[in-house]
Each structure stands twice: as structure tokens, then as C-alpha cells.
Amino acid sequence: MDALDRLLGVMARLRDPEKGCPWDVEQTFETVAPYTLEEAYEVDDAIQRGDRAGLRDELGDLLFQVVFHARMAEEEGSFDFEAVARSICEKMESRHPHVFGDAVVADAAEQTKRWDEHKARERRERGEEARGALDGVTLGLPALLRAQKLGRRAARAGFDWAHVKDVMEKLREELDELTAEVDAQARGDAGAAARIEEELGDLLFVATGVAERFGLSAESALRGANAKFERRFGAMEAILQSERLEAASADAEQWLELWARAKKQVG
């Protein structure tokens, strides 16, 4: 706790109206929020790279964001860091009666169901109205991540494909619909552009369902594809440089040849 007390003291000093840091003093919940999101993504990035030293540092940055928000709330008289810690402790103990009480759960799937039941009961106890299965999925999530979470919620409510092959068939159906709109635009259909966007969205949404079926994260899968593309494109640039070629002068066929060579080099 010494390190945590020190961190809380550092934050208090930074926010001191007279002797603190001018930048820190003028921040608000709204201005700090983007940094909080950024730090959360950097934590994820360190995990994906297997960088434990980096993860330690990024977790510290994220913890600092929590302390920052708690300090601003304390200054306005809403709550303090201790209240934040106490609240999450109480929530975790309440939602894990099989750990902190006498309840028994068979496996992780049953615990997930119990978790949702606990959340629903807590809302009732707070006097909140019953909510739909999809209510409360944060709008600020990346669209791909939110899509998968919406699909997961719908599946828990019973709206789901029976088999993986059904999801794949739906994916092919959405691709066919997108292709039809692309063809319509090529024929001069002025309204096709908006429909292409809509069909592309449908295709991406169903793709997250494929990920869910295999217990994968669509967000992580796309992140991996991004990294692979960056790796291969960098290899193509290296080839161009080594052969003293200009990227701007390469035609489509040359780029395809470069891509094939890059795949062999870097996978």
C-alpha cells in the first residue's frame, strides 16, 4: 500500500491549485477520458506483444488514469479512490458467491449465466426498470468489439445460429449482397453507394459471429491481420529499395509479384 499511497499523494500534488502542474489542474473528466481509453489500448498492445516490462508500465499508466478520475471526483465531493476500491471489492464478492460464499457453479459457462443474473438482481434492487438483452453495451467500444458483444448478448437470450455452417452460410449471403451492390454501382446506380456501406456493415457484423463461434476475438483477429499486413508491406518496400525501384512506378502486376515474394520472406 505504500506505493499506492505515494501515487495518491503524487496525484494530489499535481492537482494542487497553487503548487500543482498547470496542465493537470485544468483537466476535467471529459478531457482525461480519451487518455484513459488510449492507455487501455496500450495495455492490450503490450499483452499482444508479450512485453511484460511494457505491460507493467502500461498498467501503471492505466492505474494513474483511475487515480486521476478519482481525484477529480473527490475534489467535487462525489467520491474518492477508497470508495472506488471498496465498490469494486463489494461487487466482485457479491458476484462470486461460489468463491466468497457457499454457492457452487459447474463451469465458466454457468458462471457467465450467474453473472448476468447477479447484474439483473442488482439493477432490480436499485429500482431500475427491466432492461433489454442488448441494453448497456457501451457505445464507446470499438465497433468490431461492440458488434461481437451485441451478438453474444443476443445469443444468451436465445437468438443464435444452430450450427457453425449456418453462420458461414450467412457470411456468404452477406458477401453476395455486397457484391450485388458493387455491381449495381458499376452500372451507374446512384443509390448503390449507401447500400454498399450498409451491406459491408452487415458482412462485418456476421464476421464477428464467426469469431464468437470459435471462441475468438474478432478485434484481436483483425489486429493480427493488421500486423501481418504491416509486416508484408514493409518487406515489399525493402524489396523495392534493394532493387532500386520506385513504388509509384510499380503497376498492379508488379505489386502482386512483390506481395508473393514478401509472403515467402516474412510469412
C-alpha positions in Angstrom: 0.0 0.0 0.0 3.0 2.3 0.4 3.3 2.6 -3.4 -0.4 3.3 -3.8 -0.4 5.9 -1.1 2.5 7.5 -2.8 0.6 7.5 -6.1 -2.4 9.1 -4.5 -0.1 11.8 -3.0 1.5 12.4 -6.4 -1.9 13.0 -7.9 -2.9 15.3 -5.1 0.3 17.4 -5.6 -0.3 17.5 -9.4 -3.8 18.8 -8.9 -2.9 21.4 -6.2 -4.4 24.7 -7.5 -1.4 26.7 -6.2 1.6 24.5 -6.5 0.5 21.8 -8.9 1.0 21.3 -12.6 -1.0 23.8 -14.7 -1.9 21.1 -17.2 -3.1 18.6 -14.6 -5.0 21.3 -12.7 -7.1 22.4 -15.7 -8.1 18.9 -16.8 -11.7 17.6 -16.5 -13.4 14.2 -16.7 -14.1 14.9 -20.3 -10.6 15.9 -21.3 -8.9 13.0 -19.4 -11.3 10.3 -20.8 -9.5 10.0 -24.2 -6.2 9.4 -22.4 -7.9 6.7 -20.3 -9.1 4.9 -23.5 -5.6 5.3 -25.1 -3.9 3.8 -22.0 -6.3 0.8 -22.0 -5.4 0.1 -25.6 -1.7 0.3 -24.8 -2.2 -2.3 -22.1 -3.7 -4.6 -24.7 -0.9 -3.9 -27.1 1.7 -4.8 -24.6 -0.2 -8.1 -23.9 -0.4 -8.9 -27.6 3.3 -8.3 -28.0 4.2 -10.4 -25.0 6.1 -7.5 -23.5 5.9 -7.9 -19.7 8.1 -5.0 -18.9 5.9 -2.8 -21.2 2.8 -4.3 -19.6 4.0 -3.3 -16.1 4.5 0.3 -17.3 1.2 0.5 -19.2 -0.7 -0.9 -16.3 0.8 1.9 -14.2 -0.3 4.4 -16.8 -3.8 3.0 -16.7 -3.9 3.0 -12.9 -2.8 6.6 -13.0 -5.9 7.3 -15.1 -8.1 5.7 -12.4 -6.4 7.8 -9.7 -6.8 10.9 -11.9 -10.6 10.5 -12.2 -11.0 9.5 -8.6 -9.1 12.7 -7.5 -11.3 14.9 -9.6 -14.4 13.3 -8.2 -13.0 13.8 -4.6 -12.4 17.4 -5.3 -16.1 17.9 -6.3 -17.3 15.9 -3.4 -18.6 12.9 -5.3 -16.4 10.0 -4.2 -12.7 9.2 -3.6 -10.3 6.4 -4.6 -11.1 4.4 -1.5 -14.8 4.4 -2.5 -13.8 3.2 -5.9 -11.8 0.3 -4.5 -14.5 -0.5 -1.9 -17.2 -0.6 -4.6 -15.3 -3.0 -6.9 -14.5 -5.3 -3.9 -18.1 -5.5 -2.9 -19.2 -6.1 -6.5 -16.7 -8.9 -7.0 -17.6 -10.6 -3.7 -21.3 -10.3 -4.5 -21.0 -11.7 -8.0 -18.7 -14.6 -6.9 -20.7 -16.3 -4.2 -19.1 -19.6 -5.3 -15.7 -18.1 -4.2 -16.7 -15.9 -1.2 -19.8 -17.9 -0.1 -21.3 -21.4 -0.3 -22.7 -21.4 -3.8 -21.5 -23.9 -6.4 -21.0 -23.4 -10.1 -20.1 -26.2 -12.5 -18.0 -24.3 -15.0 -17.2 -21.0 -16.6 -20.4 -21.1 -18.8 -22.6 -21.4 -15.7 -20.7 -18.6 -14.0 -21.3 -16.3 -17.0 -25.0 -17.0 -16.7 -24.9 -16.4 -13.0 -23.0 -13.2 -13.5 -25.8 -11.8 -15.7 -28.4 -12.9 -13.1 -26.5 -11.1 -10.4 -26.3 -7.9 -12.5 -30.1 -8.1 -13.2 -30.8 -8.6 -9.5 -28.6 -5.6 -8.6 -30.5 -3.4 -11.0 -33.8 -4.5 -9.5 -32.5 -3.7 -6.0 -31.6 -0.3 -7.2 -35.1 0.2 -8.5 -34.1 0.3 -12.1 -36.5 -0.8 -14.8 -36.0 -4.1 -16.6 -33.6 -3.8 -19.4 -33.5 -5.5 -22.8 -30.8 -8.1 -23.5 -28.8 -5.6 -25.5 -29.1 -2.6 -23.2 -25.9 -1.4 -21.6 -23.4 -2.4 -24.3 -21.1 0.6 -24.2 -21.4 2.8 -27.3 -17.8 3.9 -26.9 -16.4 0.4 -27.7 -14.6 -0.2 -31.0 -17.3 -1.1 -33.5 -16.0 -4.6 -34.1 -15.7 -5.4 -30.4 -19.2 -4.0 -29.7 -20.7 -6.0 -32.6 -19.4 -9.2 -31.1 -20.6 -8.3 -27.7 -24.1 -7.5 -29.1 -24.2 -10.9 -30.8 -23.1 -12.6 -27.7 -25.8 -10.9 -25.7 -28.4 -11.9 -28.3 -27.2 -15.5 -28.3 -27.6 -15.7 -24.5 -31.2 -14.5 -25.0 -31.7 -17.4 -27.4 -31.2 -15.6 -30.8 -28.4 -17.6 -32.3 -27.4 -19.9 -35.1 -27.8 -23.6 -34.5 -24.5 -24.6 -36.3 -21.3 -23.1 -37.4 -22.2 -23.9 -41.0 -25.3 -21.6 -40.6 -23.1 -18.7 -39.7 -20.8 -19.4 -42.6 -23.8 -19.5 -45.0 -25.0 -16.2 -43.7 -21.5 -14.8 -44.2 -21.6 -15.9 -47.9 -25.1 -14.4 -48.2 -23.9 -11.1 -47.0 -20.9 -11.2 -49.3 -23.2 -11.9 -52.3 -25.4 -9.0 -51.3 -22.4 -6.7 -51.1 -21.2 -7.9 -54.5 -24.6 -7.2 -56.0 -24.5 -3.6 -54.8 -20.9 -3.2 -56.1 -22.2 -4.4 -59.5 -25.1 -2.0 -59.2 -22.8 0.9 -58.7 -20.7 -0.1 -61.7 -23.9 0.0 -63.8 -24.4 3.6 -62.7 -26.9 3.1 -59.8 -26.6 6.4 -57.9 -28.1 4.9 -54.7 -25.7 1.9 -54.6 -23.0 3.7 -52.5 -25.2 3.9 -49.4 -26.3 0.3 -49.8 -22.6 -0.8 -50.2 -21.9 0.8 -46.8 -24.9 -1.0 -45.3 -24.0 -4.4 -46.8 -20.4 -4.0 -45.8 -21.5 -3.3 -42.2 -23.7 -6.5 -42.3 -20.8 -8.5 -43.6 -18.5 -7.3 -40.8 -21.2 -7.9 -38.2 -21.7 -11.5 -39.3 -17.9 -12.0 -39.3 -17.9 -11.3 -35.6 -20.4 -14.1 -35.2 -17.9 -16.4 -36.9 -15.3 -15.3 -34.4 -17.7 -15.9 -31.5 -18.5 -19.4 -32.7 -14.8 -20.4 -32.4 -14.2 -18.6 -29.1 -12.1 -15.9 -30.8 -12.0 -12.2 -30.5 -12.8 -10.5 -33.9 -10.9 -7.4 -32.6 -7.8 -9.5 -31.9 -8.1 -11.3 -35.2 -8.2 -8.0 -37.1 -5.3 -6.7 -35.0 -3.3 -9.7 -36.1 -4.2 -9.2 -39.7 -3.2 -5.5 -39.4 0.2 -6.6 -38.0 0.6 -9.2 -40.8 -0.2 -6.6 -43.5 2.3 -4.1 -42.0 5.0 -6.8 -41.9 4.4 -7.8 -45.5 4.1 -4.3 -46.8 7.4 -3.4 -45.1 9.0 -6.4 -46.8 7.7 -5.2 -50.2 9.2 -1.7 -49.5 12.5 -3.3 -48.6 12.5 -5.3 -51.9 11.8 -2.1 -53.8 14.6 -0.3 -52.1 17.1 -3.1 -52.6 16.3 -3.3 -56.3 16.3 0.5 -56.6 12.7 0.6 -57.8 10.1 3.4 -57.2 6.9 2.4 -55.6 5.0 4.9 -57.6 6.1 3.3 -60.9 5.0 -0.2 -60.0 1.9 -1.5 -61.7 -0.7 -3.8 -60.3 1.0 -6.9 -61.6 4.3 -5.9 -60.1 2.7 -5.3 -56.7 1.1 -8.8 -56.8 4.5 -10.2 -57.5 6.1 -8.2 -54.7 3.3 -9.4 -52.3 4.0 -13.0 -53.2 7.7 -12.5 -52.5 7.0 -10.7 -49.3 4.8 -13.6 -48.1 7.6 -16.0 -48.6 10.0 -13.8 -46.8 8.1 -12.8 -43.7 5.0 -15.1 -43.7 
